[in-house]
C-alpha cells in the first residue's frame, strides 16, 4: 500500500489530503500537524475577535475524528515533523503530548507547514501574535478575562489592519503604530489614503515611523520617547517560513527559507512535493518569480498535487496572478498582478479613473479609484489596483481574468459587463480604461 504523508493540516495540507482521497481510495494517507487544530479558517480569525463571526465553531471546518470517519484519512495533531531523510524516505515526528519521537516511512511526502508570525523581542504577558486558533483563543480569553479597554496594534499589513478594524468594532480603543511610512505594501502607496481617512474619521490614533522600545507591565515606551499604557498589544510584523526541519534533507530552500517548486509543485527531490505559504513559484502573466502566501494558491496547489499523484501529468500550474483584497472599515482595497515594488522591471504606462461605480443618476453611488498598468511594448496588463466603498472586487476580478488570458489594455474596450443603472455604466470603468489607452 502506498504511504502518503502530509506535513501540515491547515488549508494546503488538509485540502491536498482530501483531494488525493477523492482520486485514490487505496493509499494510506497520514497528516501530521504540530499545532492543536486542523483545517481552521485562518482568514476569519480577526473577524471572530471582533465578534463579527459569532461562533468559534464556524471557523473550524472539521476535526481529526471527522476527517477519519468521512475520508479515511489519519490526522495527528500535536505531532511535529522535525527532520526528513529523503535518501531512505522517512521523516522524524515528535509527539508533543508524549514527548516521544518516531520514524515514519513515506512513498510520497507533501510539505505544507506554512509560516509563523514574526515576533518582537518583548518579554511581556500582554503581547500576542495572531496566526492560528490557539492564538485566537488566547487573545479572546485575555480580552474577556481582563476586561480589555485599550489595545496597541503593531504593523500595517493585512492582518494588523483587519485586527484593528475588528477591535474597534468590539469597542476597544485601539492605537496603530508602524515602523515606516509605507503601509499595506501590496497597494500603491498613494491609493492607501482611504486607510488614513477611515482612521481619522473614527479618531483612531496612529503613528508611522514608530516602534516599541520596551514594555513594562502595561506601560509602553516607544522609540520616539513617548509613553502610553495599553491593556493588550497585538503584533503583525510579517511572517517566516516553517522550514527549519527541511534543512536536514536535500530539498532546496531559497535564501529566505522558502521552497522553490516546479509547475507540478514538485521540489528538487523525487517524491517530495510542497504547497501553500512555504513555496515560491512564478507569475502567470509575466516572467518573474513569485511568492504569494494567499489562500487560492494553497487550494490550487492541493488539486494539482493530487492529480499528479493520481497519474495525470497533463495538469500543471500556470502561475500566480496575486489577486488580493482587504476590507478596512467602510472601504475595500484590492490589487492583482505584480506588486508595486516589481514595476521597476518593466517599461510601463499607467492609466486610472476615479468615478462612480454605477449610473450617476441612480441613488447610493460611490466612487471607485481604478488604476491599470500595462507594458508599453506588448501593451499587456501587468498590474491593476482599486479602492472604494463598493464593487471594488468586481473590477479587480475582471482585470485578473484579463491578465490571466493575456488581454492587452486596448482589449478592455471589448469587455462586456452586465449593465443596469444600479450596477454599472453602459460603458463601464474598465471599458473607459481601454478607450483611454488609445492616447497612450
N, C-alpha and C positions, 0 to 999 in steps of 0.2 A: 504494500500500500504506500502510495506517495505521501511523504510527510511535508506539509506546507506550514511554515512558521511565519507569523506576522509579529513585528515589534511595534507596539503602539495600538491603542484601541479607541482612538477618538475618530475624527472624520475620515481620514485616509485609511487607517488600519481596519476599523470596523466595516467600512464600505468595501474595501478590497476583499476581505474575508467573505462578506455576504455575496459579492459578485462572483467570486470563484465558486462558491457553493451553488449558485444559480446555474452554473455551467458544468459543474463537476460534483456528482453525488458520491463519488468513491473515495477521494483523498481525505486524509486526516488533517484537519485544519486546527491549529492552536495559535491563540493570540496572547501575547504577554504585554501587560500594561503595568508600569511601575507605580501609578497613582491608584487612588481608591475607586474612581468611577470610569465608566466607559461610555462612549457614544453620546456625550452631552453636547448641547447646543452652545458651543463656545461663543459665538457672536451674540447670543442672547443674554450673556451674563450681566452686562451693565443694566439691561432693562429689568432684570429681576431685582437688582439692588435698588432700582428706582420705583419698585412696586408697579411698574407698567405691566410686566408679566407677573400675574398674581399668584402663581403656584410654582413652587420649585419643581414639582413632578413634570411640568410641561417642558422643562429643559433636558430631561433625561429620556432619551429616545428608547432605551432598552437597558436590560441588565444582563450580566453573565448567565444567570439562570434562564432567562427568556431566550437568549441567543442560543443556548444549548438545546433547549426544548424545541424551538421553532426551526432552527437551521442546522442542528448537529455540529455546532462549532464550539470548541472549548475556549473560554476566555478566562485567563488567570490574572486578576488584579493584584496589586502589591507585589508583582513579580518584575524585577528589573533585569534586563539583559545587560550584562557587564562586559562581555567580550565576544568576539567572533573568531572562530578558527575556520577560515574558508578553505584550507587545504583538506581537512578532514570533515568539513561540512557539519560543524557543531557550533552551538552557542552556549555560553555560560549564563545561567539565570540565578539571580539572588532573590530569595523569598524574604520579604521584609517582615512577614508575620512570624516566621520560624527561625530567621537568621541562618538559613541553610542555603548552600549553593549546589546546583546540579548542572550536568552537561546534557544538552538536548540536541539530538541529531536533526538534520533537515535535508530535504531534497531541493526545495525551493524556499528561499528566505526573502521576505519583503520587509523593508525598513520604512517605518512611518513613525519615528519617535518625536517628531515635531520640534518645537523650540521652547525655551524657557524665557521668562521675563528677566531682563537685566535688573539688578538690584543696586541700590546706593549703599555706600559703606556707613550705614547708620545703625547704631545699636539702640533700638527703641521698640517698645511694645506697641506703639501706636502707628507704626509704619507697615503698610501692606502693599502687595502687588496683586494684580488680577489676571490669572491665566487659566484657572481650572475651577471645578466645582468646589474643591476644598478651599481655595482662596475665597470664593464667593461666600461660602458658608461662614468662614472665619470673619469676613468683613461684615456680613449681615448680622451675625451674632454679636460682634463688637458694637455695632451701631445701636442695636436693641438693648443690650446689657448696660451700656454706658450712657444711654440717652444722648447720643452724639448730636450736637447742635452746630458744630463748625468743622469744616474739612479743608485740607490743603491738597490739591491735585497737582502733581509734578509731571510735566511733559505736555506736548501739544500735538500728539498723533491721534489716530482714530480712537484708540482705547481711552485715552485721557479725556478727549472731547466728549465721548459718549458717557463716561463716568461722571463728568461734571454736569452734563445735561440732566442725568438721572438723579444725582444727588440733589440738585436744585429742585427737581420735580418732587423729591421726597421732603422738601422744605428744610434742607440742611444748608446753612450759609457756607458757601464754597468759594475758595480762592484758587486761582490758577497761576502757576509760575512755569516758565520755560527758559532754558539756559541760553537760547539765542533769539534772534528776531524772526527766524524762519520757522513758521508753524505749518502744520498739515502739509508736509513736503510733497505729497503726490499731486497737490493742486498748485497752479500758477499762483505765486505769492500775492499778486495784486487782486486775484479773484477770491482771496480769503477775507476780504473786507467784511462780508456778512457775518463772519465769526465775531469780529470786534463789534460790529453793530449790535449783534444779539447780546453780547456781554454787557455793553454799555446800556442798552435799553432795560436790562434787568438789574443794573447796579452791581454787577458781579466784579469783584476786584481781580485784576490780573497784572502780572509783572513779567515783562520779557527781559532777556539778558540777566536772569536771576537764578541763583542756585541756593541749595541748603548748605550751610556751613556745619551746623551741628544741631542736635535735638536733645534737650534736657527736660525730661518729663513731658509736659505739653508745650514747652517754650521752644520755638524755632528761631535760630539765629541765621540770617541769610548772608550770602557773600557780600551784599551791599552794606552790611552792618545793621540793617533793620531787624527788629524782633517782633514776633507775634505768637499768640498761643492758639492751638487747634486741638480738637478732640481726636481727630484721626488724620493720617496722611496716606494717600494712595498714589503710588508712583507708576508711571508708564513711560519708561525711558528706553524703549527698544527691546529687541529680542536677541537671543543667541541660540545656535543650533545645539540640540541634544545629541552630539555626535562623538563625545569622548570615547564611548565604548567601541566605536567603529575603528579607532586608531590602532586597535590590536590586530586588525585584518589588513588585507591588501586592497581594500576598497578605497578608491581615490577620493580625497577631500580637497576642496579648493582652499585658498589662503584664509578664508573666513570660517572654515569648518563645515561648509555645505557640500552635498554630494552631487556632482555632475551626473546627469543621466542622458541616455540617447532617446530616440523617438519611440522606443518601446519601454521606457522607464527602467532600462537595464543599467546597472552600474558597470564598471570595467571588469568585474569579477563574474564568472559564469554562475548562473543560478541565484544571483542576488539582485533584487530589484529595490527601488526606493521611490517614494512619492510624498507629497504634502509639503509642508513648510521647509523640510530638510533639503529639498532638491533645488538645483539650478538647471535651467534648460535654455530656451531661446524664444524670441518673439515670433509670432506667426507672420507678421506683415512687413518686418524689416529684418535685416541681417545683423542682429545684436543678441548677445546673451541676456537672459532674464532670470531674476529671482522674484517670484510673485507669490508671497505667502498668504494666499487667499483661498477661500473655500472651494471655488469652482475647480481650480487646478487639482486639488486633492481628489475630488469626486471623478474628474475626467481621468486622472491617472489610475484610479482604482479600476475603472471599467477597462482601460487598455491593458493593464497588467493581467486582469482576469482573462481577457480574450487571448492574450499571448500564451498564458499557461495552459489554456484550453486548446491551443493549437492553431489559432487564427492569426497568422503573421501579417495579414493584409491591413489590419487596423493599426495605424500609427498616430503618434501625437504630432499635430501640425504647428503647435506653438501657442504661446500666451498672447492675449491682447491687453491684459492688465486692467480690465474694467473694474472700477471701484467706486464706492458711494458711501457717504456718511450723512446722517441726519444730525443737525445741531439746532436744537430748539425749533423754530419755525422754518428754517432753511435746509435745503439739500445741496450738497456739494459733490460733484461726480466728475470722473475723467476716465479716459480709455486711451490705449496706445502707449507709446513710450512716456517716461516720466519727464518732468521739466529739465532735470539735470542732463538728460540724454539728447536734448535738442541740439546741443553743440556738435553732434556728429553729422549734422545734415545742413545743407544749404536750403533753407525753408522760407516759406511765406506764411503769414498768419492772417486769418480773416475772422471777424467777430460781429455779433449783432446783440443788441440789448433791447428786447421788445416783448410785448405781451404774449403770453402763452397761447391765447385764443383770440377770437374776433374781438376787436376793441369795444364794440357796442354791446357785447354780452356781459352781464354783471359778473363780479367776482374775479376779474382779471388780475394777473400779477406778472411781473417781468421775469424773463429768463435771460441770463447773460451767457451766450453761447460762443465758444471760440474753437476754431479748427485750424490746425497746422498741416501744411502739405509740402512735399518735396518739390522744389522748383523744377527739377529735371524730369521726374516721372509724373508729377502732379498727383501722386497718390497721397492719401491722407495718412499721416503718421501719428497724430495725436488730436484728441478732442477733449474739451473741458466745459463744464456748465455749472451754474449756480442759479438758485431760485427757490421760491416757496413751493411750487408745484410743477409736476410734469417734466422735471429735470431728467428723471430716469428714462422716460420715453425717448427723449432726444439722444441721450448717450447710448442707449441700447441700439437705436437705429444706426448711429455712427459707428458703433462697434461692429455691427453687421456689414457696414460699408467697408471697413478696414479688413474684415475677415474675407471679403470677396474681392479685394483689390480694387475697389472703385477709386476713380480719380475724383478730385474735388469738383471738377466740371460735371461729373455724372450725378452729383447731388441734385441737380435740376430735375432729374428723372425719377427721384424717389417719390412715390405716390403714398401720401399719408391719408389716413381716414379723416375726412373733414365734416364737421358740423360746428356751428358757432361756439358751443360750449367747450370744444376740444382743441381746435387748432385754427389755422387760416387756410383759405383756398391755396395760397402759396405759403407753405409752412416755413418756419425759421430755417430749417435745413435746406429747403429749396433756395431761399434768399442767399445763404452762404454760397451755394453753387452758382447762382447768377452773378454774385459779386466777384467770383473768381475770373469772370471774363475780363475784368480790368487788371488782372494780375498776370 
